């Protein structure tokens, strides 16, 4: 499956952005989907993920209550709504796909830069 992320940009602290990740080349509902981020000089971290049905989600503690992950299997797209942004949310955000029953994410989009100014 190929993933194309979009929607990053510059936002002020307290603002909002919505990231999108469009999938192609596979059966979207065969994959759990996730959003990850990597800030400069730091390791990549899992921000949120969602099961193939959309029934179960996970959030990194630092974003819980501010970010929401959703998916639209009819549009082969996963979204990350980011509200109340903070400067520490600045990072390159990547979407990932994990085939059902696989333990690891092994399909990645190209990354989209999110910069939050104070």
C-alpha positions as CSV (number, residue, x, y, z in Angstrom):
1,X,0.0,0.0,0.0
2,X,1.2,3.5,-0.8
3,X,0.5,6.4,1.6
4,X,0.4,10.1,0.8
5,X,0.2,12.5,3.7
6,X,-0.9,16.1,3.4
7,X,-2.2,19.0,5.5
8,X,0.8,20.1,7.4
9,X,1.9,23.7,7.7
10,X,2.4,26.6,10.1
11,X,0.0,27.3,12.9
12,X,0.1,29.5,16.0
13,X,-0.1,28.0,19.5
14,X,-3.7,27.3,20.3
15,X,-4.6,26.8,16.6
16,X,-5.6,23.8,14.7
17,X,-4.5,21.7,11.7
18,X,-5.9,18.6,10.1
19,X,-3.7,16.0,8.5
20,X,-4.9,13.6,5.9
21,X,-3.3,10.4,4.6
22,X,-4.6,8.8,1.5
23,X,-3.9,5.2,0.8
24,X,-3.7,3.4,-2.5
25,X,-2.6,0.1,-3.9
26,X,-4.2,-2.1,-1.2
27,X,-7.4,-2.9,0.6
28,X,-7.5,-0.1,3.1
29,X,-9.7,-2.0,5.6
30,X,-6.9,-4.6,5.8
31,X,-4.7,-2.2,7.7
32,X,-4.6,-0.5,11.1
33,X,-3.5,3.1,10.6
34,X,-1.3,5.4,12.7
35,X,0.2,8.8,12.9
36,X,3.7,9.2,14.1
37,X,6.0,12.3,14.5
38,X,9.6,13.0,14.7
39,X,10.9,16.3,16.1
40,X,14.4,17.5,15.2
41,X,17.0,15.5,17.2
42,X,14.4,13.1,18.7
43,X,13.2,9.6,17.9
44,X,10.0,9.0,16.1
45,X,7.0,8.5,18.4
46,X,3.6,7.1,17.9
47,X,1.0,9.9,18.2
48,X,-2.2,8.0,17.5
49,X,-3.5,4.9,15.8
50,X,-6.8,3.4,14.9
51,X,-7.9,-0.1,14.1
52,X,-9.3,-1.1,10.8
53,X,-12.9,-0.8,11.9
54,X,-12.3,2.5,13.6
55,X,-13.6,1.1,16.9
56,X,-10.4,1.3,18.9
57,X,-7.9,4.2,19.1
58,X,-4.7,5.0,20.9
59,X,-3.3,8.4,21.8
60,X,0.1,9.5,23.1
61,X,-0.5,11.0,26.5
62,X,0.9,14.4,25.4
63,X,-1.8,14.7,22.8
64,X,-4.8,13.1,24.5
65,X,-7.8,15.4,24.5
66,X,-6.3,17.6,21.8
67,X,-5.8,15.3,18.8
68,X,-8.4,13.0,17.2
69,X,-7.7,10.2,14.7
70,X,-10.5,9.1,12.4
71,X,-10.7,7.1,9.2
72,X,-13.0,6.8,6.3
73,X,-12.7,3.4,4.7
74,X,-14.8,4.4,1.7
75,X,-12.3,7.2,0.9
76,X,-9.2,5.1,1.9
77,X,-8.1,8.0,4.1
78,X,-7.1,8.5,7.7
79,X,-7.2,11.9,9.4
80,X,-5.6,13.5,12.4
81,X,-7.4,16.6,13.7
82,X,-5.0,18.6,15.9
83,X,-6.5,21.2,18.1
84,X,-4.9,23.4,20.8
85,X,-1.6,23.1,19.2
86,X,1.6,23.7,21.2
87,X,5.1,24.5,20.1
88,X,6.2,21.1,21.3
89,X,3.9,19.6,18.6
90,X,6.4,20.8,16.0
91,X,7.6,17.8,14.1
92,X,7.4,16.0,10.8
93,X,4.3,13.9,10.9
94,X,4.1,10.5,9.2
95,X,1.2,8.2,8.5
96,X,1.8,4.5,8.8
97,X,-0.1,1.3,7.9
98,X,0.1,-2.0,9.7
99,X,-1.3,-5.1,8.0
100,X,-3.7,-6.9,10.3
101,X,-2.0,-9.3,12.6
102,X,1.4,-7.8,11.9
103,X,3.2,-6.5,15.0
104,X,4.9,-3.5,13.3
105,X,4.1,-0.6,11.0
106,X,5.9,-1.2,7.8
107,X,4.3,1.1,5.3
108,X,5.0,4.8,5.5
109,X,4.0,8.0,3.9
110,X,6.5,10.7,3.0
111,X,5.9,13.0,6.0
112,X,4.4,16.4,6.4
113,X,5.9,19.2,8.4
114,X,3.9,20.8,11.2
115,X,5.4,23.9,12.8
116,X,3.7,25.6,15.7
117,X,4.8,29.1,16.7
118,X,4.4,30.5,20.2
